[in-house]
Amino acid sequence: MDGSGDTTGVTKYEAENATVAGQAKAQSDSWASGGKNVGYIGNGSANTLTFGNVSATAAGRYTVVVHYANNDRAGSGNYNTNVESRTAQLSVNGGTPATLTFRNTYSWNDYWPLPTTVTLNPGANTLKFSNASSWAPDIDHVEVAPVNG
């Protein structure tokens, strides 16, 4: 065994190729997998990122791994870095959104994975990230794979 893991059935979707609305925009970042990420998601209901045409071979549960950066800080302090988590609402196919919490990655150029499980329909699906009341993290890409078992 080489320890590399099995990536069969995993599909990667770059955020810069998704649909942005409002203030959300693709921005250059040499540390992002495609050289860009999408920032300025949230802090208003119009600022969204939507991955359209997320393909599912069959109806069922899928793991979505969101690769994100968050270096949000609150105030200042001599001994405390005052790191904050950010949240985003994930809506699948226009359904009721689920709130995801994204820990601080300590850099806007350091991407961490956050997995969640969703139910997809066969064929094309949409994954919409939003946050009406505060900023969401910068998103590099998502990976989608069926849950086996």
Chimera marker file (.cmm) of the C-alpha trace (Angstrom):
<marker_set name="trace">
<marker id="1" x="0.000" y="0.000" z="0.000" r="1" g="1" b="0" radius="0.5"/>
<marker id="2" x="1.213" y="3.460" z="-0.824" r="1" g="1" b="0" radius="0.5"/>
<marker id="3" x="-1.166" y="5.320" z="1.510" r="1" g="1" b="0" radius="0.5"/>
<marker id="4" x="-2.363" y="7.685" z="-1.217" r="1" g="1" b="0" radius="0.5"/>
<marker id="5" x="-6.019" y="6.778" z="-0.720" r="1" g="1" b="0" radius="0.5"/>
<marker id="6" x="-8.685" y="6.056" z="-3.263" r="1" g="1" b="0" radius="0.5"/>
<marker id="7" x="-10.083" y="9.044" z="-5.148" r="1" g="1" b="0" radius="0.5"/>
<marker id="8" x="-12.466" y="7.034" z="-7.328" r="1" g="1" b="0" radius="0.5"/>
<marker id="9" x="-15.710" y="8.964" z="-7.722" r="1" g="1" b="0" radius="0.5"/>
<marker id="10" x="-14.314" y="12.251" z="-6.359" r="1" g="1" b="0" radius="0.5"/>
<marker id="11" x="-15.102" y="15.286" z="-8.525" r="1" g="1" b="0" radius="0.5"/>
<marker id="12" x="-13.407" y="18.642" z="-7.934" r="1" g="1" b="0" radius="0.5"/>
<marker id="13" x="-15.153" y="21.938" z="-8.656" r="1" g="1" b="0" radius="0.5"/>
<marker id="14" x="-13.094" y="25.158" z="-8.608" r="1" g="1" b="0" radius="0.5"/>
<marker id="15" x="-14.836" y="28.140" z="-6.988" r="1" g="1" b="0" radius="0.5"/>
<marker id="16" x="-13.619" y="30.565" z="-9.650" r="1" g="1" b="0" radius="0.5"/>
<marker id="17" x="-15.588" y="28.564" z="-12.237" r="1" g="1" b="0" radius="0.5"/>
<marker id="18" x="-18.801" y="28.765" z="-10.182" r="1" g="1" b="0" radius="0.5"/>
<marker id="19" x="-21.424" y="31.521" z="-10.314" r="1" g="1" b="0" radius="0.5"/>
<marker id="20" x="-20.873" y="34.561" z="-8.097" r="1" g="1" b="0" radius="0.5"/>
<marker id="21" x="-23.506" y="37.149" z="-7.220" r="1" g="1" b="0" radius="0.5"/>
<marker id="22" x="-23.452" y="40.524" z="-5.474" r="1" g="1" b="0" radius="0.5"/>
<marker id="23" x="-20.039" y="41.440" z="-4.037" r="1" g="1" b="0" radius="0.5"/>
<marker id="24" x="-18.693" y="37.857" z="-4.179" r="1" g="1" b="0" radius="0.5"/>
<marker id="25" x="-15.807" y="37.676" z="-6.625" r="1" g="1" b="0" radius="0.5"/>
<marker id="26" x="-12.960" y="35.516" z="-7.861" r="1" g="1" b="0" radius="0.5"/>
<marker id="27" x="-9.567" y="36.794" z="-6.712" r="1" g="1" b="0" radius="0.5"/>
<marker id="28" x="-6.007" y="35.736" z="-7.443" r="1" g="1" b="0" radius="0.5"/>
<marker id="29" x="-4.206" y="33.604" z="-4.872" r="1" g="1" b="0" radius="0.5"/>
<marker id="30" x="-1.128" y="31.634" z="-5.864" r="1" g="1" b="0" radius="0.5"/>
<marker id="31" x="-1.770" y="29.243" z="-2.944" r="1" g="1" b="0" radius="0.5"/>
<marker id="32" x="-5.253" y="28.316" z="-4.201" r="1" g="1" b="0" radius="0.5"/>
<marker id="33" x="-5.498" y="25.118" z="-6.243" r="1" g="1" b="0" radius="0.5"/>
<marker id="34" x="-6.492" y="26.894" z="-9.455" r="1" g="1" b="0" radius="0.5"/>
<marker id="35" x="-4.610" y="30.118" z="-8.711" r="1" g="1" b="0" radius="0.5"/>
<marker id="36" x="-7.826" y="31.805" z="-7.569" r="1" g="1" b="0" radius="0.5"/>
<marker id="37" x="-10.434" y="31.618" z="-4.823" r="1" g="1" b="0" radius="0.5"/>
<marker id="38" x="-13.775" y="33.317" z="-4.276" r="1" g="1" b="0" radius="0.5"/>
<marker id="39" x="-14.039" y="35.884" z="-1.513" r="1" g="1" b="0" radius="0.5"/>
<marker id="40" x="-16.565" y="38.439" z="-0.289" r="1" g="1" b="0" radius="0.5"/>
<marker id="41" x="-19.258" y="35.788" z="0.124" r="1" g="1" b="0" radius="0.5"/>
<marker id="42" x="-21.856" y="36.821" z="2.681" r="1" g="1" b="0" radius="0.5"/>
<marker id="43" x="-22.302" y="39.972" z="4.751" r="1" g="1" b="0" radius="0.5"/>
<marker id="44" x="-25.543" y="40.390" z="2.822" r="1" g="1" b="0" radius="0.5"/>
<marker id="45" x="-28.023" y="37.979" z="1.258" r="1" g="1" b="0" radius="0.5"/>
<marker id="46" x="-27.062" y="38.932" z="-2.319" r="1" g="1" b="0" radius="0.5"/>
<marker id="47" x="-23.365" y="37.952" z="-1.971" r="1" g="1" b="0" radius="0.5"/>
<marker id="48" x="-23.373" y="34.266" z="-2.890" r="1" g="1" b="0" radius="0.5"/>
<marker id="49" x="-21.339" y="31.518" z="-4.530" r="1" g="1" b="0" radius="0.5"/>
<marker id="50" x="-23.237" y="28.812" z="-6.421" r="1" g="1" b="0" radius="0.5"/>
<marker id="51" x="-21.742" y="25.653" z="-7.829" r="1" g="1" b="0" radius="0.5"/>
<marker id="52" x="-24.109" y="24.592" z="-10.612" r="1" g="1" b="0" radius="0.5"/>
<marker id="53" x="-24.035" y="21.292" z="-12.462" r="1" g="1" b="0" radius="0.5"/>
<marker id="54" x="-22.653" y="19.321" z="-9.511" r="1" g="1" b="0" radius="0.5"/>
<marker id="55" x="-23.051" y="15.871" z="-10.968" r="1" g="1" b="0" radius="0.5"/>
<marker id="56" x="-24.444" y="12.859" z="-9.136" r="1" g="1" b="0" radius="0.5"/>
<marker id="57" x="-24.676" y="9.446" z="-10.774" r="1" g="1" b="0" radius="0.5"/>
<marker id="58" x="-27.543" y="8.423" z="-8.492" r="1" g="1" b="0" radius="0.5"/>
<marker id="59" x="-29.743" y="9.882" z="-5.782" r="1" g="1" b="0" radius="0.5"/>
<marker id="60" x="-28.263" y="9.595" z="-2.316" r="1" g="1" b="0" radius="0.5"/>
<marker id="61" x="-25.802" y="10.837" z="0.249" r="1" g="1" b="0" radius="0.5"/>
<marker id="62" x="-22.626" y="12.578" z="-0.912" r="1" g="1" b="0" radius="0.5"/>
<marker id="63" x="-19.697" y="14.022" z="0.962" r="1" g="1" b="0" radius="0.5"/>
<marker id="64" x="-18.869" y="17.623" z="0.070" r="1" g="1" b="0" radius="0.5"/>
<marker id="65" x="-15.426" y="18.773" z="1.192" r="1" g="1" b="0" radius="0.5"/>
<marker id="66" x="-15.122" y="22.575" z="1.171" r="1" g="1" b="0" radius="0.5"/>
<marker id="67" x="-11.534" y="23.864" z="0.892" r="1" g="1" b="0" radius="0.5"/>
<marker id="68" x="-11.479" y="27.310" z="2.491" r="1" g="1" b="0" radius="0.5"/>
<marker id="69" x="-9.318" y="30.013" z="4.082" r="1" g="1" b="0" radius="0.5"/>
<marker id="70" x="-10.296" y="32.171" z="7.051" r="1" g="1" b="0" radius="0.5"/>
<marker id="71" x="-8.074" y="34.582" z="8.954" r="1" g="1" b="0" radius="0.5"/>
<marker id="72" x="-10.807" y="36.642" z="10.609" r="1" g="1" b="0" radius="0.5"/>
<marker id="73" x="-9.703" y="38.509" z="13.762" r="1" g="1" b="0" radius="0.5"/>
<marker id="74" x="-11.644" y="40.458" z="16.365" r="1" g="1" b="0" radius="0.5"/>
<marker id="75" x="-10.153" y="43.545" z="17.971" r="1" g="1" b="0" radius="0.5"/>
<marker id="76" x="-6.580" y="43.550" z="19.136" r="1" g="1" b="0" radius="0.5"/>
<marker id="77" x="-4.675" y="42.289" z="22.107" r="1" g="1" b="0" radius="0.5"/>
<marker id="78" x="-1.088" y="41.851" z="23.201" r="1" g="1" b="0" radius="0.5"/>
<marker id="79" x="-1.400" y="38.192" z="24.188" r="1" g="1" b="0" radius="0.5"/>
<marker id="80" x="-4.487" y="36.945" z="22.378" r="1" g="1" b="0" radius="0.5"/>
<marker id="81" x="-4.724" y="36.573" z="18.617" r="1" g="1" b="0" radius="0.5"/>
<marker id="82" x="-8.518" y="36.982" z="18.813" r="1" g="1" b="0" radius="0.5"/>
<marker id="83" x="-9.161" y="34.491" z="16.011" r="1" g="1" b="0" radius="0.5"/>
<marker id="84" x="-12.768" y="33.977" z="14.956" r="1" g="1" b="0" radius="0.5"/>
<marker id="85" x="-14.628" y="31.282" z="13.091" r="1" g="1" b="0" radius="0.5"/>
<marker id="86" x="-16.843" y="32.171" z="10.153" r="1" g="1" b="0" radius="0.5"/>
<marker id="87" x="-20.086" y="30.536" z="9.083" r="1" g="1" b="0" radius="0.5"/>
<marker id="88" x="-21.860" y="29.964" z="5.795" r="1" g="1" b="0" radius="0.5"/>
<marker id="89" x="-25.197" y="28.535" z="4.873" r="1" g="1" b="0" radius="0.5"/>
<marker id="90" x="-25.119" y="25.699" z="2.323" r="1" g="1" b="0" radius="0.5"/>
<marker id="91" x="-28.298" y="25.159" z="0.344" r="1" g="1" b="0" radius="0.5"/>
<marker id="92" x="-28.597" y="22.120" z="-1.924" r="1" g="1" b="0" radius="0.5"/>
<marker id="93" x="-30.911" y="22.494" z="-4.925" r="1" g="1" b="0" radius="0.5"/>
<marker id="94" x="-32.645" y="25.481" z="-3.312" r="1" g="1" b="0" radius="0.5"/>
<marker id="95" x="-33.567" y="23.520" z="-0.180" r="1" g="1" b="0" radius="0.5"/>
<marker id="96" x="-33.366" y="24.542" z="3.464" r="1" g="1" b="0" radius="0.5"/>
<marker id="97" x="-29.819" y="25.741" z="4.165" r="1" g="1" b="0" radius="0.5"/>
<marker id="98" x="-27.558" y="24.079" z="6.723" r="1" g="1" b="0" radius="0.5"/>
<marker id="99" x="-25.074" y="26.237" z="8.654" r="1" g="1" b="0" radius="0.5"/>
<marker id="100" x="-21.413" y="25.234" z="8.413" r="1" g="1" b="0" radius="0.5"/>
<marker id="101" x="-18.761" y="26.588" z="10.805" r="1" g="1" b="0" radius="0.5"/>
<marker id="102" x="-15.292" y="27.243" z="9.389" r="1" g="1" b="0" radius="0.5"/>
<marker id="103" x="-12.444" y="27.429" z="11.920" r="1" g="1" b="0" radius="0.5"/>
<marker id="104" x="-9.723" y="30.017" z="11.556" r="1" g="1" b="0" radius="0.5"/>
<marker id="105" x="-6.883" y="28.805" z="9.290" r="1" g="1" b="0" radius="0.5"/>
<marker id="106" x="-4.501" y="31.549" z="10.574" r="1" g="1" b="0" radius="0.5"/>
<marker id="107" x="-3.858" y="32.803" z="7.037" r="1" g="1" b="0" radius="0.5"/>
<marker id="108" x="-5.853" y="33.902" z="4.001" r="1" g="1" b="0" radius="0.5"/>
<marker id="109" x="-3.532" y="31.675" z="1.946" r="1" g="1" b="0" radius="0.5"/>
<marker id="110" x="-3.801" y="28.469" z="4.011" r="1" g="1" b="0" radius="0.5"/>
<marker id="111" x="-6.657" y="26.229" z="2.865" r="1" g="1" b="0" radius="0.5"/>
<marker id="112" x="-8.229" y="23.688" z="5.187" r="1" g="1" b="0" radius="0.5"/>
<marker id="113" x="-10.864" y="21.080" z="4.323" r="1" g="1" b="0" radius="0.5"/>
<marker id="114" x="-14.307" y="21.033" z="5.944" r="1" g="1" b="0" radius="0.5"/>
<marker id="115" x="-16.401" y="17.953" z="5.112" r="1" g="1" b="0" radius="0.5"/>
<marker id="116" x="-20.181" y="17.766" z="5.280" r="1" g="1" b="0" radius="0.5"/>
<marker id="117" x="-22.755" y="15.289" z="3.988" r="1" g="1" b="0" radius="0.5"/>
<marker id="118" x="-25.607" y="16.263" z="1.676" r="1" g="1" b="0" radius="0.5"/>
<marker id="119" x="-28.313" y="14.490" z="-0.312" r="1" g="1" b="0" radius="0.5"/>
<marker id="120" x="-28.100" y="14.933" z="-4.071" r="1" g="1" b="0" radius="0.5"/>
<marker id="121" x="-30.481" y="14.095" z="-6.892" r="1" g="1" b="0" radius="0.5"/>
<marker id="122" x="-29.343" y="12.130" z="-9.938" r="1" g="1" b="0" radius="0.5"/>
<marker id="123" x="-27.895" y="14.410" z="-12.624" r="1" g="1" b="0" radius="0.5"/>
<marker id="124" x="-27.114" y="18.106" z="-12.097" r="1" g="1" b="0" radius="0.5"/>
<marker id="125" x="-27.373" y="19.695" z="-8.633" r="1" g="1" b="0" radius="0.5"/>
<marker id="126" x="-26.609" y="23.120" z="-7.160" r="1" g="1" b="0" radius="0.5"/>
<marker id="127" x="-24.633" y="23.974" z="-4.025" r="1" g="1" b="0" radius="0.5"/>
<marker id="128" x="-25.152" y="27.577" z="-2.879" r="1" g="1" b="0" radius="0.5"/>
<marker id="129" x="-23.019" y="29.234" z="-0.186" r="1" g="1" b="0" radius="0.5"/>
<marker id="130" x="-24.317" y="32.384" z="1.510" r="1" g="1" b="0" radius="0.5"/>
<marker id="131" x="-24.465" y="34.280" z="4.785" r="1" g="1" b="0" radius="0.5"/>
<marker id="132" x="-26.941" y="37.141" z="5.136" r="1" g="1" b="0" radius="0.5"/>
<marker id="133" x="-25.507" y="38.527" z="8.385" r="1" g="1" b="0" radius="0.5"/>
<marker id="134" x="-21.699" y="38.177" z="8.263" r="1" g="1" b="0" radius="0.5"/>
<marker id="135" x="-18.785" y="37.206" z="6.038" r="1" g="1" b="0" radius="0.5"/>
<marker id="136" x="-18.254" y="33.596" z="4.972" r="1" g="1" b="0" radius="0.5"/>
<marker id="137" x="-14.717" y="32.270" z="4.400" r="1" g="1" b="0" radius="0.5"/>
<marker id="138" x="-12.873" y="32.469" z="1.089" r="1" g="1" b="0" radius="0.5"/>
<marker id="139" x="-13.561" y="29.281" z="-0.867" r="1" g="1" b="0" radius="0.5"/>
<marker id="140" x="-10.954" y="27.644" z="-3.102" r="1" g="1" b="0" radius="0.5"/>
<marker id="141" x="-12.828" y="24.568" z="-4.317" r="1" g="1" b="0" radius="0.5"/>
<marker id="142" x="-15.167" y="21.763" z="-3.318" r="1" g="1" b="0" radius="0.5"/>
<marker id="143" x="-14.800" y="18.035" z="-3.801" r="1" g="1" b="0" radius="0.5"/>
<marker id="144" x="-17.877" y="15.843" z="-4.101" r="1" g="1" b="0" radius="0.5"/>
<marker id="145" x="-18.020" y="12.048" z="-3.729" r="1" g="1" b="0" radius="0.5"/>
<marker id="146" x="-20.702" y="9.453" z="-3.042" r="1" g="1" b="0" radius="0.5"/>
<marker id="147" x="-20.903" y="8.028" z="0.466" r="1" g="1" b="0" radius="0.5"/>
<marker id="148" x="-20.275" y="4.305" z="0.231" r="1" g="1" b="0" radius="0.5"/>
<marker id="149" x="-21.935" y="1.995" z="2.702" r="1" g="1" b="0" radius="0.5"/>
<link id1="1" id2="2" r="1" g="1" b="0" radius="0.2"/>
<link id1="2" id2="3" r="1" g="1" b="0" radius="0.2"/>
<link id1="3" id2="4" r="1" g="1" b="0" radius="0.2"/>
<link id1="4" id2="5" r="1" g="1" b="0" radius="0.2"/>
<link id1="5" id2="6" r="1" g="1" b="0" radius="0.2"/>
<link id1="6" id2="7" r="1" g="1" b="0" radius="0.2"/>
<link id1="7" id2="8" r="1" g="1" b="0" radius="0.2"/>
<link id1="8" id2="9" r="1" g="1" b="0" radius="0.2"/>
<link id1="9" id2="10" r="1" g="1" b="0" radius="0.2"/>
<link id1="10" id2="11" r="1" g="1" b="0" radius="0.2"/>
<link id1="11" id2="12" r="1" g="1" b="0" radius="0.2"/>
<link id1="12" id2="13" r="1" g="1" b="0" radius="0.2"/>
<link id1="13" id2="14" r="1" g="1" b="0" radius="0.2"/>
<link id1="14" id2="15" r="1" g="1" b="0" radius="0.2"/>
<link id1="15" id2="16" r="1" g="1" b="0" radius="0.2"/>
<link id1="16" id2="17" r="1" g="1" b="0" radius="0.2"/>
<link id1="17" id2="18" r="1" g="1" b="0" radius="0.2"/>
<link id1="18" id2="19" r="1" g="1" b="0" radius="0.2"/>
<link id1="19" id2="20" r="1" g="1" b="0" radius="0.2"/>
<link id1="20" id2="21" r="1" g="1" b="0" radius="0.2"/>
<link id1="21" id2="22" r="1" g="1" b="0" radius="0.2"/>
<link id1="22" id2="23" r="1" g="1" b="0" radius="0.2"/>
<link id1="23" id2="24" r="1" g="1" b="0" radius="0.2"/>
<link id1="24" id2="25" r="1" g="1" b="0" radius="0.2"/>
<link id1="25" id2="26" r="1" g="1" b="0" radius="0.2"/>
<link id1="26" id2="27" r="1" g="1" b="0" radius="0.2"/>
<link id1="27" id2="28" r="1" g="1" b="0" radius="0.2"/>
<link id1="28" id2="29" r="1" g="1" b="0" radius="0.2"/>
<link id1="29" id2="30" r="1" g="1" b="0" radius="0.2"/>
<link id1="30" id2="31" r="1" g="1" b="0" radius="0.2"/>
<link id1="31" id2="32" r="1" g="1" b="0" radius="0.2"/>
<link id1="32" id2="33" r="1" g="1" b="0" radius="0.2"/>
<link id1="33" id2="34" r="1" g="1" b="0" radius="0.2"/>
<link id1="34" id2="35" r="1" g="1" b="0" radius="0.2"/>
<link id1="35" id2="36" r="1" g="1" b="0" radius="0.2"/>
<link id1="36" id2="37" r="1" g="1" b="0" radius="0.2"/>
<link id1="37" id2="38" r="1" g="1" b="0" radius="0.2"/>
<link id1="38" id2="39" r="1" g="1" b="0" radius="0.2"/>
<link id1="39" id2="40" r="1" g="1" b="0" radius="0.2"/>
<link id1="40" id2="41" r="1" g="1" b="0" radius="0.2"/>
<link id1="41" id2="42" r="1" g="1" b="0" radius="0.2"/>
<link id1="42" id2="43" r="1" g="1" b="0" radius="0.2"/>
<link id1="43" id2="44" r="1" g="1" b="0" radius="0.2"/>
<link id1="44" id2="45" r="1" g="1" b="0" radius="0.2"/>
<link id1="45" id2="46" r="1" g="1" b="0" radius="0.2"/>
<link id1="46" id2="47" r="1" g="1" b="0" radius="0.2"/>
<link id1="47" id2="48" r="1" g="1" b="0" radius="0.2"/>
<link id1="48" id2="49" r="1" g="1" b="0" radius="0.2"/>
<link id1="49" id2="50" r="1" g="1" b="0" radius="0.2"/>
<link id1="50" id2="51" r="1" g="1" b="0" radius="0.2"/>
<link id1="51" id2="52" r="1" g="1" b="0" radius="0.2"/>
<link id1="52" id2="53" r="1" g="1" b="0" radius="0.2"/>
<link id1="53" id2="54" r="1" g="1" b="0" radius="0.2"/>
<link id1="54" id2="55" r="1" g="1" b="0" radius="0.2"/>
<link id1="55" id2="56" r="1" g="1" b="0" radius="0.2"/>
<link id1="56" id2="57" r="1" g="1" b="0" radius="0.2"/>
<link id1="57" id2="58" r="1" g="1" b="0" radius="0.2"/>
<link id1="58" id2="59" r="1" g="1" b="0" radius="0.2"/>
<link id1="59" id2="60" r="1" g="1" b="0" radius="0.2"/>
<link id1="60" id2="61" r="1" g="1" b="0" radius="0.2"/>
<link id1="61" id2="62" r="1" g="1" b="0" radius="0.2"/>
<link id1="62" id2="63" r="1" g="1" b="0" radius="0.2"/>
<link id1="63" id2="64" r="1" g="1" b="0" radius="0.2"/>
<link id1="64" id2="65" r="1" g="1" b="0" radius="0.2"/>
<link id1="65" id2="66" r="1" g="1" b="0" radius="0.2"/>
<link id1="66" id2="67" r="1" g="1" b="0" radius="0.2"/>
<link id1="67" id2="68" r="1" g="1" b="0" radius="0.2"/>
<link id1="68" id2="69" r="1" g="1" b="0" radius="0.2"/>
<link id1="69" id2="70" r="1" g="1" b="0" radius="0.2"/>
<link id1="70" id2="71" r="1" g="1" b="0" radius="0.2"/>
<link id1="71" id2="72" r="1" g="1" b="0" radius="0.2"/>
<link id1="72" id2="73" r="1" g="1" b="0" radius="0.2"/>
<link id1="73" id2="74" r="1" g="1" b="0" radius="0.2"/>
<link id1="74" id2="75" r="1" g="1" b="0" radius="0.2"/>
<link id1="75" id2="76" r="1" g="1" b="0" radius="0.2"/>
<link id1="76" id2="77" r="1" g="1" b="0" radius="0.2"/>
<link id1="77" id2="78" r="1" g="1" b="0" radius="0.2"/>
<link id1="78" id2="79" r="1" g="1" b="0" radius="0.2"/>
<link id1="79" id2="80" r="1" g="1" b="0" radius="0.2"/>
<link id1="80" id2="81" r="1" g="1" b="0" radius="0.2"/>
<link id1="81" id2="82" r="1" g="1" b="0" radius="0.2"/>
<link id1="82" id2="83" r="1" g="1" b="0" radius="0.2"/>
<link id1="83" id2="84" r="1" g="1" b="0" radius="0.2"/>
<link id1="84" id2="85" r="1" g="1" b="0" radius="0.2"/>
<link id1="85" id2="86" r="1" g="1" b="0" radius="0.2"/>
<link id1="86" id2="87" r="1" g="1" b="0" radius="0.2"/>
<link id1="87" id2="88" r="1" g="1" b="0" radius="0.2"/>
<link id1="88" id2="89" r="1" g="1" b="0" radius="0.2"/>
<link id1="89" id2="90" r="1" g="1" b="0" radius="0.2"/>
<link id1="90" id2="91" r="1" g="1" b="0" radius="0.2"/>
<link id1="91" id2="92" r="1" g="1" b="0" radius="0.2"/>
<link id1="92" id2="93" r="1" g="1" b="0" radius="0.2"/>
<link id1="93" id2="94" r="1" g="1" b="0" radius="0.2"/>
<link id1="94" id2="95" r="1" g="1" b="0" radius="0.2"/>
<link id1="95" id2="96" r="1" g="1" b="0" radius="0.2"/>
<link id1="96" id2="97" r="1" g="1" b="0" radius="0.2"/>
<link id1="97" id2="98" r="1" g="1" b="0" radius="0.2"/>
<link id1="98" id2="99" r="1" g="1" b="0" radius="0.2"/>
<link id1="99" id2="100" r="1" g="1" b="0" radius="0.2"/>
<link id1="100" id2="101" r="1" g="1" b="0" radius="0.2"/>
<link id1="101" id2="102" r="1" g="1" b="0" radius="0.2"/>
<link id1="102" id2="103" r="1" g="1" b="0" radius="0.2"/>
<link id1="103" id2="104" r="1" g="1" b="0" radius="0.2"/>
<link id1="104" id2="105" r="1" g="1" b="0" radius="0.2"/>
<link id1="105" id2="106" r="1" g="1" b="0" radius="0.2"/>
<link id1="106" id2="107" r="1" g="1" b="0" radius="0.2"/>
<link id1="107" id2="108" r="1" g="1" b="0" radius="0.2"/>
<link id1="108" id2="109" r="1" g="1" b="0" radius="0.2"/>
<link id1="109" id2="110" r="1" g="1" b="0" radius="0.2"/>
<link id1="110" id2="111" r="1" g="1" b="0" radius="0.2"/>
<link id1="111" id2="112" r="1" g="1" b="0" radius="0.2"/>
<link id1="112" id2="113" r="1" g="1" b="0" radius="0.2"/>
<link id1="113" id2="114" r="1" g="1" b="0" radius="0.2"/>
<link id1="114" id2="115" r="1" g="1" b="0" radius="0.2"/>
<link id1="115" id2="116" r="1" g="1" b="0" radius="0.2"/>
<link id1="116" id2="117" r="1" g="1" b="0" radius="0.2"/>
<link id1="117" id2="118" r="1" g="1" b="0" radius="0.2"/>
<link id1="118" id2="119" r="1" g="1" b="0" radius="0.2"/>
<link id1="119" id2="120" r="1" g="1" b="0" radius="0.2"/>
<link id1="120" id2="121" r="1" g="1" b="0" radius="0.2"/>
<link id1="121" id2="122" r="1" g="1" b="0" radius="0.2"/>
<link id1="122" id2="123" r="1" g="1" b="0" radius="0.2"/>
<link id1="123" id2="124" r="1" g="1" b="0" radius="0.2"/>
<link id1="124" id2="125" r="1" g="1" b="0" radius="0.2"/>
<link id1="125" id2="126" r="1" g="1" b="0" radius="0.2"/>
<link id1="126" id2="127" r="1" g="1" b="0" radius="0.2"/>
<link id1="127" id2="128" r="1" g="1" b="0" radius="0.2"/>
<link id1="128" id2="129" r="1" g="1" b="0" radius="0.2"/>
<link id1="129" id2="130" r="1" g="1" b="0" radius="0.2"/>
<link id1="130" id2="131" r="1" g="1" b="0" radius="0.2"/>
<link id1="131" id2="132" r="1" g="1" b="0" radius="0.2"/>
<link id1="132" id2="133" r="1" g="1" b="0" radius="0.2"/>
<link id1="133" id2="134" r="1" g="1" b="0" radius="0.2"/>
<link id1="134" id2="135" r="1" g="1" b="0" radius="0.2"/>
<link id1="135" id2="136" r="1" g="1" b="0" radius="0.2"/>
<link id1="136" id2="137" r="1" g="1" b="0" radius="0.2"/>
<link id1="137" id2="138" r="1" g="1" b="0" radius="0.2"/>
<link id1="138" id2="139" r="1" g="1" b="0" radius="0.2"/>
<link id1="139" id2="140" r="1" g="1" b="0" radius="0.2"/>
<link id1="140" id2="141" r="1" g="1" b="0" radius="0.2"/>
<link id1="141" id2="142" r="1" g="1" b="0" radius="0.2"/>
<link id1="142" id2="143" r="1" g="1" b="0" radius="0.2"/>
<link id1="143" id2="144" r="1" g="1" b="0" radius="0.2"/>
<link id1="144" id2="145" r="1" g="1" b="0" radius="0.2"/>
<link id1="145" id2="146" r="1" g="1" b="0" radius="0.2"/>
<link id1="146" id2="147" r="1" g="1" b="0" radius="0.2"/>
<link id1="147" id2="148" r="1" g="1" b="0" radius="0.2"/>
<link id1="148" id2="149" r="1" g="1" b="0" radius="0.2"/>
</marker_set>
